[in-house]
């Protein structure tokens, strides 16, 4: 037996319904852009073929602007960035020991 977990999985065949939007390629190299719910078409010359997802359709639903949380800003002058927890101080005068 094979240790490969995808050993028994089969690619979709012509006539089956598409589950994921994307570009699919059949075993003869023909590419088709298919959407969920479509039916995998048969090859005009060879008939029923297997199809493989080669490019996933991805929509990120943005209007062309970068999310402001992803833009780095200069926070070097922010005093809170320089604060340390009291236990991280190593000098005796900071711990109250004299």
SULJOPE-V418160 format. One record per helix or strand of 3 or more residues. SS is the DSSP state (helix for helix, strand for strand). FROM is the first residue (numbers start at 0). TO is the last residue. If there is no record, write none. Layout:
ss-><SS:SS>
from-><FROM:FROM>
to-><TO:TO>
This chain:
ss-><strand:strand:strand:helix:helix:helix:helix>
from-><21:30:49:67:78:85:91>
to-><25:33:55:69:81:87:94>
